[in-house]
Amino acid sequence: MTTSFTTTADKMKSVKAAWDKAPAGPKKEKALTHYQAAEKAQTAKNDAECLKELDAATHALA
């Protein structure tokens, strides 16, 4: 699956939307952990780490 995102912020919105729709449970909790790490990375202006954590969050929800 290849999805092109213009910015890290766009991908964060997409992952957050997927997280919001996910049913409660361990997958959602794991994804939240990765999403929060992505937020910290974005704040630190570390796009590579942010994208890595967003990918991990997406994977956790799958």
PDB file of N, CA, C and O in Angstrom:
ATOM      1  N   MET A   1       0.836  -1.172   0.000  1.00  0.00           N
ATOM      2  CA  MET A   1       0.000   0.000   0.000  1.00  0.00           C
ATOM      3  C   MET A   1       0.883   1.237   0.000  1.00  0.00           C
ATOM      4  O   MET A   1       1.718   1.418   0.887  1.00  0.00           O
ATOM      5  N   THR A   2       0.694   2.075  -0.989  1.00  0.00           N
ATOM      6  CA  THR A   2       1.482   3.300  -1.063  1.00  0.00           C
ATOM      7  C   THR A   2       0.540   4.489  -1.049  1.00  0.00           C
ATOM      8  O   THR A   2      -0.274   4.665  -1.956  1.00  0.00           O
ATOM      9  N   THR A   3       0.656   5.285  -0.033  1.00  0.00           N
ATOM     10  CA  THR A   3      -0.138   6.501   0.057  1.00  0.00           C
ATOM     11  C   THR A   3       0.823   7.664   0.168  1.00  0.00           C
ATOM     12  O   THR A   3       1.751   7.642   0.977  1.00  0.00           O
ATOM     13  N   SER A   4       0.600   8.672  -0.642  1.00  0.00           N
ATOM     14  CA  SER A   4       1.473   9.828  -0.636  1.00  0.00           C
ATOM     15  C   SER A   4       0.869  10.910   0.250  1.00  0.00           C
ATOM     16  O   SER A   4      -0.284  11.299   0.064  1.00  0.00           O
ATOM     17  N   PHE A   5       1.635  11.385   1.199  1.00  0.00           N
ATOM     18  CA  PHE A   5       1.194  12.459   2.071  1.00  0.00           C
ATOM     19  C   PHE A   5       2.044  13.683   1.796  1.00  0.00           C
ATOM     20  O   PHE A   5       3.261  13.582   1.637  1.00  0.00           O
ATOM     21  N   THR A   6       1.404  14.833   1.739  1.00  0.00           N
ATOM     22  CA  THR A   6       2.112  16.076   1.463  1.00  0.00           C
ATOM     23  C   THR A   6       2.985  16.461   2.644  1.00  0.00           C
ATOM     24  O   THR A   6       4.131  16.873   2.467  1.00  0.00           O
ATOM     25  N   THR A   7       2.454  16.330   3.827  1.00  0.00           N
ATOM     26  CA  THR A   7       3.201  16.716   5.011  1.00  0.00           C
ATOM     27  C   THR A   7       3.011  15.682   6.106  1.00  0.00           C
ATOM     28  O   THR A   7       2.109  14.847   6.050  1.00  0.00           O
ATOM     29  N   THR A   8       3.868  15.756   7.088  1.00  0.00           N
ATOM     30  CA  THR A   8       3.741  14.893   8.253  1.00  0.00           C
ATOM     31  C   THR A   8       2.410  15.169   8.946  1.00  0.00           C
ATOM     32  O   THR A   8       1.762  14.249   9.446  1.00  0.00           O
ATOM     33  N   ALA A   9       2.008  16.427   8.975  1.00  0.00           N
ATOM     34  CA  ALA A   9       0.742  16.801   9.614  1.00  0.00           C
ATOM     35  C   ALA A   9      -0.444  16.116   8.944  1.00  0.00           C
ATOM     36  O   ALA A   9      -1.389  15.710   9.620  1.00  0.00           O
ATOM     37  N   ASP A  10      -0.401  15.984   7.618  1.00  0.00           N
ATOM     38  CA  ASP A  10      -1.475  15.294   6.895  1.00  0.00           C
ATOM     39  C   ASP A  10      -1.549  13.833   7.329  1.00  0.00           C
ATOM     40  O   ASP A  10      -2.633  13.290   7.543  1.00  0.00           O
ATOM     41  N   LYS A  11      -0.399  13.216   7.451  1.00  0.00           N
ATOM     42  CA  LYS A  11      -0.384  11.804   7.845  1.00  0.00           C
ATOM     43  C   LYS A  11      -0.863  11.656   9.289  1.00  0.00           C
ATOM     44  O   LYS A  11      -1.545  10.687   9.625  1.00  0.00           O
ATOM     45  N   MET A  12      -0.505  12.615  10.137  1.00  0.00           N
ATOM     46  CA  MET A  12      -0.960  12.565  11.534  1.00  0.00           C
ATOM     47  C   MET A  12      -2.487  12.630  11.580  1.00  0.00           C
ATOM     48  O   MET A  12      -3.117  11.892  12.337  1.00  0.00           O
ATOM     49  N   LYS A  13      -3.079  13.506  10.777  1.00  0.00           N
ATOM     50  CA  LYS A  13      -4.544  13.624  10.738  1.00  0.00           C
ATOM     51  C   LYS A  13      -5.172  12.320  10.276  1.00  0.00           C
ATOM     52  O   LYS A  13      -6.182  11.881  10.827  1.00  0.00           O
ATOM     53  N   SER A  14      -4.578  11.706   9.274  1.00  0.00           N
ATOM     54  CA  SER A  14      -5.102  10.461   8.735  1.00  0.00           C
ATOM     55  C   SER A  14      -5.042   9.335   9.771  1.00  0.00           C
ATOM     56  O   SER A  14      -6.008   8.593   9.951  1.00  0.00           O
ATOM     57  N   VAL A  15      -3.907   9.219  10.442  1.00  0.00           N
ATOM     58  CA  VAL A  15      -3.747   8.172  11.455  1.00  0.00           C
ATOM     59  C   VAL A  15      -4.688   8.432  12.632  1.00  0.00           C
ATOM     60  O   VAL A  15      -5.270   7.497  13.181  1.00  0.00           O
ATOM     61  N   LYS A  16      -4.836   9.700  13.016  1.00  0.00           N
ATOM     62  CA  LYS A  16      -5.738  10.046  14.122  1.00  0.00           C
ATOM     63  C   LYS A  16      -7.168   9.687  13.767  1.00  0.00           C
ATOM     64  O   LYS A  16      -7.907   9.181  14.612  1.00  0.00           O
ATOM     65  N   ALA A  17      -7.570   9.940  12.529  1.00  0.00           N
ATOM     66  CA  ALA A  17      -8.922   9.596  12.089  1.00  0.00           C
ATOM     67  C   ALA A  17      -9.139   8.088  12.144  1.00  0.00           C
ATOM     68  O   ALA A  17     -10.194   7.623  12.578  1.00  0.00           O
ATOM     69  N   ALA A  18      -8.143   7.326  11.706  1.00  0.00           N
ATOM     70  CA  ALA A  18      -8.242   5.861  11.760  1.00  0.00           C
ATOM     71  C   ALA A  18      -8.312   5.390  13.209  1.00  0.00           C
ATOM     72  O   ALA A  18      -9.062   4.471  13.535  1.00  0.00           O
ATOM     73  N   TRP A  19      -7.530   6.023  14.068  1.00  0.00           N
ATOM     74  CA  TRP A  19      -7.520   5.651  15.486  1.00  0.00           C
ATOM     75  C   TRP A  19      -8.896   5.947  16.105  1.00  0.00           C
ATOM     76  O   TRP A  19      -9.423   5.137  16.868  1.00  0.00           O
ATOM     77  N   ASP A  20      -9.468   7.103  15.774  1.00  0.00           N
ATOM     78  CA  ASP A  20     -10.779   7.482  16.309  1.00  0.00           C
ATOM     79  C   ASP A  20     -11.859   6.458  15.946  1.00  0.00           C
ATOM     80  O   ASP A  20     -12.761   6.191  16.741  1.00  0.00           O
ATOM     81  N   LYS A  21     -11.762   5.890  14.747  1.00  0.00           N
ATOM     82  CA  LYS A  21     -12.773   4.944  14.261  1.00  0.00           C
ATOM     83  C   LYS A  21     -12.548   3.524  14.792  1.00  0.00           C
ATOM     84  O   LYS A  21     -13.458   2.696  14.746  1.00  0.00           O
ATOM     85  N   ALA A  22     -11.363   3.244  15.285  1.00  0.00           N
ATOM     86  CA  ALA A  22     -11.031   1.884  15.725  1.00  0.00           C
ATOM     87  C   ALA A  22     -11.789   1.524  17.000  1.00  0.00           C
ATOM     88  O   ALA A  22     -12.027   2.377  17.855  1.00  0.00           O
ATOM     89  N   PRO A  23     -12.164   0.251  17.118  1.00  0.00           N
ATOM     90  CA  PRO A  23     -12.836  -0.183  18.349  1.00  0.00           C
ATOM     91  C   PRO A  23     -11.846  -0.208  19.520  1.00  0.00           C
ATOM     92  O   PRO A  23     -10.645  -0.397  19.326  1.00  0.00           O
ATOM     93  N   ALA A  24     -12.357  -0.021  20.704  1.00  0.00           N
ATOM     94  CA  ALA A  24     -11.508  -0.055  21.903  1.00  0.00           C
ATOM     95  C   ALA A  24     -10.883  -1.433  22.049  1.00  0.00           C
ATOM     96  O   ALA A  24     -11.481  -2.447  21.689  1.00  0.00           O
ATOM     97  N   GLY A  25      -9.678  -1.449  22.581  1.00  0.00           N
ATOM     98  CA  GLY A  25      -8.996  -2.718  22.803  1.00  0.00           C
ATOM     99  C   GLY A  25      -7.497  -2.542  22.770  1.00  0.00           C
ATOM    100  O   GLY A  25      -6.995  -1.424  22.662  1.00  0.00           O
ATOM    101  N   PRO A  26      -6.776  -3.660  22.864  1.00  0.00           N
ATOM    102  CA  PRO A  26      -5.310  -3.587  22.928  1.00  0.00           C
ATOM    103  C   PRO A  26      -4.668  -2.990  21.680  1.00  0.00           C
ATOM    104  O   PRO A  26      -3.640  -2.321  21.780  1.00  0.00           O
ATOM    105  N   LYS A  27      -5.251  -3.219  20.513  1.00  0.00           N
ATOM    106  CA  LYS A  27      -4.678  -2.656  19.285  1.00  0.00           C
ATOM    107  C   LYS A  27      -4.754  -1.128  19.323  1.00  0.00           C
ATOM    108  O   LYS A  27      -3.810  -0.437  18.940  1.00  0.00           O
ATOM    109  N   LYS A  28      -5.890  -0.618  19.789  1.00  0.00           N
ATOM    110  CA  LYS A  28      -6.072   0.833  19.853  1.00  0.00           C
ATOM    111  C   LYS A  28      -5.123   1.439  20.886  1.00  0.00           C
ATOM    112  O   LYS A  28      -4.572   2.518  20.665  1.00  0.00           O
ATOM    113  N   GLU A  29      -4.932   0.756  22.001  1.00  0.00           N
ATOM    114  CA  GLU A  29      -4.010   1.258  23.030  1.00  0.00           C
ATOM    115  C   GLU A  29      -2.577   1.295  22.514  1.00  0.00           C
ATOM    116  O   GLU A  29      -1.855   2.263  22.752  1.00  0.00           O
ATOM    117  N   LYS A  30      -2.161   0.242  21.806  1.00  0.00           N
ATOM    118  CA  LYS A  30      -0.808   0.193  21.232  1.00  0.00           C
ATOM    119  C   LYS A  30      -0.639   1.312  20.205  1.00  0.00           C
ATOM    120  O   LYS A  30       0.395   1.979  20.167  1.00  0.00           O
ATOM    121  N   ALA A  31      -1.654   1.510  19.381  1.00  0.00           N
ATOM    122  CA  ALA A  31      -1.598   2.565  18.369  1.00  0.00           C
ATOM    123  C   ALA A  31      -1.498   3.940  19.032  1.00  0.00           C
ATOM    124  O   ALA A  31      -0.791   4.818  18.537  1.00  0.00           O
ATOM    125  N   LEU A  32      -2.201   4.129  20.148  1.00  0.00           N
ATOM    126  CA  LEU A  32      -2.143   5.406  20.861  1.00  0.00           C
ATOM    127  C   LEU A  32      -0.729   5.684  21.354  1.00  0.00           C
ATOM    128  O   LEU A  32      -0.255   6.817  21.276  1.00  0.00           O
ATOM    129  N   THR A  33      -0.064   4.670  21.854  1.00  0.00           N
ATOM    130  CA  THR A  33       1.313   4.822  22.321  1.00  0.00           C
ATOM    131  C   THR A  33       2.209   5.323  21.188  1.00  0.00           C
ATOM    132  O   THR A  33       3.015   6.233  21.380  1.00  0.00           O
ATOM    133  N   HIS A  34       2.061   4.722  20.011  1.00  0.00           N
ATOM    134  CA  HIS A  34       2.857   5.140  18.857  1.00  0.00           C
ATOM    135  C   HIS A  34       2.461   6.534  18.387  1.00  0.00           C
ATOM    136  O   HIS A  34       3.319   7.326  17.999  1.00  0.00           O
ATOM    137  N   TYR A  35       1.169   6.837  18.421  1.00  0.00           N
ATOM    138  CA  TYR A  35       0.711   8.157  17.993  1.00  0.00           C
ATOM    139  C   TYR A  35       1.282   9.246  18.910  1.00  0.00           C
ATOM    140  O   TYR A  35       1.712  10.298  18.438  1.00  0.00           O
ATOM    141  N   GLN A  36       1.283   8.989  20.203  1.00  0.00           N
ATOM    142  CA  GLN A  36       1.836   9.961  21.145  1.00  0.00           C
ATOM    143  C   GLN A  36       3.337  10.148  20.922  1.00  0.00           C
ATOM    144  O   GLN A  36       3.849  11.261  21.040  1.00  0.00           O
ATOM    145  N   ALA A  37       4.038   9.068  20.602  1.00  0.00           N
ATOM    146  CA  ALA A  37       5.461   9.179  20.290  1.00  0.00           C
ATOM    147  C   ALA A  37       5.657   9.997  19.014  1.00  0.00           C
ATOM    148  O   ALA A  37       6.615  10.762  18.905  1.00  0.00           O
ATOM    149  N   ALA A  38       4.755   9.834  18.058  1.00  0.00           N
ATOM    150  CA  ALA A  38       4.821  10.613  16.817  1.00  0.00           C
ATOM    151  C   ALA A  38       4.606  12.103  17.103  1.00  0.00           C
ATOM    152  O   ALA A  38       5.273  12.955  16.514  1.00  0.00           O
ATOM    153  N   GLU A  39       3.682  12.409  18.002  1.00  0.00           N
ATOM    154  CA  GLU A  39       3.458  13.808  18.376  1.00  0.00           C
ATOM    155  C   GLU A  39       4.717  14.422  18.988  1.00  0.00           C
ATOM    156  O   GLU A  39       5.077  15.557  18.677  1.00  0.00           O
ATOM    157  N   LYS A  40       5.371  13.672  19.845  1.00  0.00           N
ATOM    158  CA  LYS A  40       6.608  14.166  20.465  1.00  0.00           C
ATOM    159  C   LYS A  40       7.688  14.384  19.408  1.00  0.00           C
ATOM    160  O   LYS A  40       8.404  15.385  19.443  1.00  0.00           O
ATOM    161  N   ALA A  41       7.800  13.446  18.470  1.00  0.00           N
ATOM    162  CA  ALA A  41       8.793  13.571  17.404  1.00  0.00           C
ATOM    163  C   ALA A  41       8.484  14.783  16.521  1.00  0.00           C
ATOM    164  O   ALA A  41       9.392  15.495  16.093  1.00  0.00           O
ATOM    165  N   GLN A  42       7.211  15.005  16.259  1.00  0.00           N
ATOM    166  CA  GLN A  42       6.839  16.155  15.427  1.00  0.00           C
ATOM    167  C   GLN A  42       7.186  17.458  16.150  1.00  0.00           C
ATOM    168  O   GLN A  42       7.677  18.402  15.532  1.00  0.00           O
ATOM    169  N   THR A  43       6.933  17.505  17.444  1.00  0.00           N
ATOM    170  CA  THR A  43       7.264  18.685  18.232  1.00  0.00           C
ATOM    171  C   THR A  43       8.764  18.954  18.192  1.00  0.00           C
ATOM    172  O   THR A  43       9.202  20.105  18.172  1.00  0.00           O
ATOM    173  N   ALA A  44       9.552  17.864  18.182  1.00  0.00           N
ATOM    174  CA  ALA A  44      11.009  17.985  18.139  1.00  0.00           C
ATOM    175  C   ALA A  44      11.519  18.193  16.708  1.00  0.00           C
ATOM    176  O   ALA A  44      12.726  18.233  16.467  1.00  0.00           O
ATOM    177  N   LYS A  45      10.581  18.324  15.770  1.00  0.00           N
ATOM    178  CA  LYS A  45      10.913  18.508  14.350  1.00  0.00           C
ATOM    179  C   LYS A  45      11.740  17.356  13.778  1.00  0.00           C
ATOM    180  O   LYS A  45      12.610  17.558  12.931  1.00  0.00           O
ATOM    181  N   ASN A  46      11.451  16.149  14.256  1.00  0.00           N
ATOM    182  CA  ASN A  46      12.117  14.940  13.773  1.00  0.00           C
ATOM    183  C   ASN A  46      11.124  14.180  12.892  1.00  0.00           C
ATOM    184  O   ASN A  46      10.461  13.245  13.342  1.00  0.00           O
ATOM    185  N   ASP A  47      11.038  14.601  11.630  1.00  0.00           N
ATOM    186  CA  ASP A  47      10.052  14.013  10.721  1.00  0.00           C
ATOM    187  C   ASP A  47      10.262  12.521  10.500  1.00  0.00           C
ATOM    188  O   ASP A  47       9.290  11.770  10.416  1.00  0.00           O
ATOM    189  N   ALA A  48      11.490  12.088  10.407  1.00  0.00           N
ATOM    190  CA  ALA A  48      11.756  10.673  10.159  1.00  0.00           C
ATOM    191  C   ALA A  48      11.202   9.816  11.297  1.00  0.00           C
ATOM    192  O   ALA A  48      10.554   8.799  11.049  1.00  0.00           O
ATOM    193  N   GLU A  49      11.448  10.214  12.516  1.00  0.00           N
ATOM    194  CA  GLU A  49      10.940   9.472  13.677  1.00  0.00           C
ATOM    195  C   GLU A  49       9.418   9.554  13.750  1.00  0.00           C
ATOM    196  O   GLU A  49       8.749   8.578  14.089  1.00  0.00           O
ATOM    197  N   CYS A  50       8.890  10.710  13.434  1.00  0.00           N
ATOM    198  CA  CYS A  50       7.445  10.898  13.441  1.00  0.00           C
ATOM    199  C   CYS A  50       6.775   9.942  12.458  1.00  0.00           C
ATOM    200  O   CYS A  50       5.811   9.260  12.805  1.00  0.00           O
ATOM    201  N   LEU A  51       7.282   9.898  11.250  1.00  0.00           N
ATOM    202  CA  LEU A  51       6.720   9.010  10.227  1.00  0.00           C
ATOM    203  C   LEU A  51       6.863   7.541  10.627  1.00  0.00           C
ATOM    204  O   LEU A  51       5.967   6.736  10.373  1.00  0.00           O
ATOM    205  N   LYS A  52       7.979   7.198  11.246  1.00  0.00           N
ATOM    206  CA  LYS A  52       8.192   5.820  11.707  1.00  0.00           C
ATOM    207  C   LYS A  52       7.130   5.442  12.746  1.00  0.00           C
ATOM    208  O   LYS A  52       6.564   4.350  12.691  1.00  0.00           O
ATOM    209  N   GLU A  53       6.868   6.338  13.681  1.00  0.00           N
ATOM    210  CA  GLU A  53       5.864   6.064  14.718  1.00  0.00           C
ATOM    211  C   GLU A  53       4.441   6.042  14.130  1.00  0.00           C
ATOM    212  O   GLU A  53       3.600   5.262  14.577  1.00  0.00           O
ATOM    213  N   LEU A  54       4.177   6.880  13.149  1.00  0.00           N
ATOM    214  CA  LEU A  54       2.857   6.854  12.512  1.00  0.00           C
ATOM    215  C   LEU A  54       2.656   5.549  11.757  1.00  0.00           C
ATOM    216  O   LEU A  54       1.560   4.989  11.773  1.00  0.00           O
ATOM    217  N   ASP A  55       3.696   5.060  11.099  1.00  0.00           N
ATOM    218  CA  ASP A  55       3.605   3.765  10.431  1.00  0.00           C
ATOM    219  C   ASP A  55       3.355   2.650  11.443  1.00  0.00           C
ATOM    220  O   ASP A  55       2.568   1.739  11.188  1.00  0.00           O
ATOM    221  N   ALA A  56       4.019   2.724  12.576  1.00  0.00           N
ATOM    222  CA  ALA A  56       3.827   1.726  13.624  1.00  0.00           C
ATOM    223  C   ALA A  56       2.404   1.785  14.173  1.00  0.00           C
ATOM    224  O   ALA A  56       1.803   0.749  14.459  1.00  0.00           O
ATOM    225  N   ALA A  57       1.865   2.995  14.322  1.00  0.00           N
ATOM    226  CA  ALA A  57       0.491   3.145  14.794  1.00  0.00           C
ATOM    227  C   ALA A  57      -0.496   2.547  13.803  1.00  0.00           C
ATOM    228  O   ALA A  57      -1.444   1.862  14.186  1.00  0.00           O
ATOM    229  N   THR A  58      -0.261   2.814  12.534  1.00  0.00           N
ATOM    230  CA  THR A  58      -1.122   2.259  11.483  1.00  0.00           C
ATOM    231  C   THR A  58      -1.058   0.739  11.502  1.00  0.00           C
ATOM    232  O   THR A  58      -2.084   0.068  11.389  1.00  0.00           O
ATOM    233  N   HIS A  59       0.130   0.206  11.643  1.00  0.00           N
ATOM    234  CA  HIS A  59       0.318  -1.244  11.700  1.00  0.00           C
ATOM    235  C   HIS A  59      -0.381  -1.841  12.920  1.00  0.00           C
ATOM    236  O   HIS A  59      -0.976  -2.915  12.830  1.00  0.00           O
ATOM    237  N   ALA A  60      -0.313  -1.154  14.055  1.00  0.00           N
ATOM    238  CA  ALA A  60      -0.957  -1.644  15.282  1.00  0.00           C
ATOM    239  C   ALA A  60      -2.476  -1.721  15.125  1.00  0.00           C
ATOM    240  O   ALA A  60      -3.121  -2.582  15.724  1.00  0.00           O
ATOM    241  N   LEU A  61      -3.035  -0.839  14.334  1.00  0.00           N
ATOM    242  CA  LEU A  61      -4.494  -0.843  14.128  1.00  0.00           C
ATOM    243  C   LEU A  61      -4.945  -1.904  13.131  1.00  0.00           C
ATOM    244  O   LEU A  61      -6.124  -2.257  13.090  1.00  0.00           O
ATOM    245  N   ALA A  62      -4.028  -2.404  12.343  1.00  0.00           N
ATOM    246  CA  ALA A  62      -4.396  -3.376  11.294  1.00  0.00           C
ATOM    247  C   ALA A  62      -4.813  -4.710  11.868  1.00  0.00           C
ATOM    248  O   ALA A  62      -5.150  -5.626  11.118  1.00  0.00           O
TER     249      ALA A  62
END
